[in-house]
Amino acid sequence: MAGQPWAGSHPALRDTLAGIAHRHSTPQRRSAAIGTAEIRRLVATCSDGLTGTRIARCYC
């Protein structure tokens, strides 16, 4: 604002902005782990199961 160039990579500015973001940010929300039942439902949606899926992707 005073006509000074912006140097966002300067260590003093970088550390200050990181500290502000750390102090005023919201904590991350933890999610529940996916269970066996959910994995089985995901695999069931594959048209022919998972057999050959990795090989087909490697040689495409």
Wavefront OBJ file of the C-alpha trace (Angstrom):
o trace
v 0.000 0.000 0.000
v 2.947 2.298 0.575
v 4.419 1.435 -2.814
v 6.710 -1.245 -1.405
v 7.205 -4.389 -3.494
v 5.556 -7.577 -2.244
v 8.047 -10.297 -1.381
v 5.869 -13.187 -0.279
v 8.803 -15.575 -0.325
v 10.750 -13.544 2.247
v 11.294 -15.760 5.343
v 9.901 -13.204 7.795
v 6.673 -12.762 5.821
v 6.358 -16.474 5.054
v 6.749 -17.469 8.714
v 4.392 -14.744 9.935
v 1.667 -15.673 7.461
v 2.087 -19.367 8.269
v 1.711 -18.603 11.985
v -1.441 -16.564 11.370
v -2.928 -19.350 9.248
v -2.033 -21.942 11.887
v -3.558 -19.978 14.730
v -6.791 -18.973 12.989
v -7.495 -22.003 10.839
v -10.058 -24.643 11.666
v -8.768 -28.091 12.642
v -9.109 -30.893 10.119
v -12.009 -33.260 10.583
v -11.185 -36.931 10.882
v -13.184 -39.423 8.865
v -14.054 -42.931 9.863
v -12.087 -45.676 8.138
v -13.770 -47.559 5.335
v -14.945 -50.980 6.432
v -15.053 -54.394 4.827
v -18.723 -54.063 3.897
v -18.089 -50.794 2.042
v -15.110 -52.298 0.193
v -17.224 -55.282 -0.863
v -19.923 -52.925 -2.206
v -17.311 -50.938 -4.148
v -15.805 -54.075 -5.678
v -19.280 -55.367 -6.545
v -19.861 -52.327 -8.750
v -16.981 -53.375 -11.016
v -18.397 -55.010 -14.132
v -16.104 -58.052 -14.116
v -14.584 -57.805 -10.663
v -10.988 -56.720 -10.260
v -9.419 -59.535 -12.280
v -7.296 -58.061 -15.061
v -7.971 -54.444 -14.124
v -4.364 -53.626 -13.325
v -3.037 -55.415 -16.412
v -5.541 -53.677 -18.672
v -4.500 -50.278 -17.359
v -0.789 -51.000 -17.710
v -0.962 -51.967 -21.387
v -3.375 -49.274 -22.592
l 1 2 3 4 5 6 7 8 9 10 11 12 13 14 15 16 17 18 19 20 21 22 23 24 25 26 27 28 29 30 31 32 33 34 35 36 37 38 39 40 41 42 43 44 45 46 47 48 49 50 51 52 53 54 55 56 57 58 59 60
